[in-house]
Amino acid sequence: MRSRYNNETAEHGEEVAEDELYVHTSRKRRVKVQLVGEEKIQQKQRQIDALESARLVGMDVATAGDPTALAAALPRLTGLDLTSNLVASWGVVEQLAGALPWLAVLNLSENRLQVWGGGAGGRGMVPKGR
C-alpha cells in the first residue's frame, strides 16, 4: 500500500517514469503531459491513514498482512480494489473484512480464489457478505 500511494510504483507494479507521461492524439501523435498540482496530490496520497479508497491492481498482493497494523494504517478505508492479484484464500478476505471495519466495497476480480465447499458437481458455497 505504501509503495503504491507514495508513488514508488505505478498501478501494475512498474516503476514510475516521469519522462514517459504522454497521451496519444487522434492522429496517433504522442503529446507530453505536464502534471499540475502533482505535489499537492502526492502529499494527500502519502497520508495513508486518510485514504477512503485504494487501488492495488496487479501489485501481487497475496495476504492481508498484520491485521492490527492494517487497521491502524487504514482506519477510514471504505473501498479496496485488489483486481489481478494473488489472493487465493477466502481466509484473506475474512482477515481484510475483520481489519477494515468500514470496508464496503472489495473488488477481487481476476484473483484465483478457491471455491468454498465442494458439493456435487464441484459447486461450492460463496460466503455471505456483511
Secondary structure, 3 states (H helix, E strand, C coil): CHHHHCCCECCCCCECCHHHCEEECCCCCEEECCCCCHHHHHHHHHCHHHCCEEECCCCCCCCCCCHHHHHHHCCCCCEEECCCCCCCCHHHHHHHHHHCCCCCEEECCCCCCCCCCCCHHHCCCCCCCC
